[in-house]
């Protein structure tokens, strides 16, 4: 159970240094997964705007990462939504 929890948190996580501060951030592929996961908790207009922005950068996305991250969450609707709304 603990391994699964760590895998959920660590997928897409990277370290970034800004001046003297180290931050942990998620890559854009993981953020897309989170956007879809929490679609109902976001205002619709914000969700729609972010999805439209993802459409504009879809050629920059690594869809192998997207599929990998979605697989970890084991929610088929994530991939279905991304394929329908972004790709």
VENGIJO-V150512 format. One record per residue. N is the residue number from 1. PSI is psi in degrees with one decimal (none if undefined). Layout:
# VENGIJO-V150512
n: (N;N)
psi: (PSI;PSI)
This chain:
# VENGIJO-V150512
n: (1;2;3;4;5;6;7;8;9;10;11;12;13;14;15;16;17;18;19;20;21;22;23;24;25;26;27;28;29;30;31;32;33;34;35;36;37;38;39;40;41;42;43;44;45;46;47;48;49;50;51;52;53;54;55;56;57;58;59;60;61;62;63;64;65;66;67;68;69;70;71;72;73;74;75;76;77;78;79;80;81;82;83;84;85;86;87)
psi: (-44.4;-40.3;-45.1;-44.2;-44.5;-39.8;-39.9;-43.8;-34.7;-20.8;121.6;1.3;135.0;162.1;137.8;139.7;124.4;113.7;-115.6;6.1;131.8;130.3;151.3;128.5;157.4;147.4;168.3;-27.3;-43.7;-36.9;-33.1;-42.5;-46.2;-37.8;-46.5;-40.4;-37.9;27.5;-45.5;-14.0;-4.6;149.3;138.1;-43.0;-38.8;-45.9;-48.7;-42.7;-43.8;-42.0;-43.6;-37.5;-35.7;-36.4;-37.7;-28.0;16.7;-28.1;-17.0;-12.4;145.1;97.8;-17.6;-38.8;-43.2;-47.0;-39.3;-47.8;-42.8;-37.0;-37.9;-38.7;-14.9;47.3;101.5;-29.9;-23.9;-52.8;-42.9;-44.0;-44.1;-43.2;-35.5;-41.0;-27.8;-48.4;none)
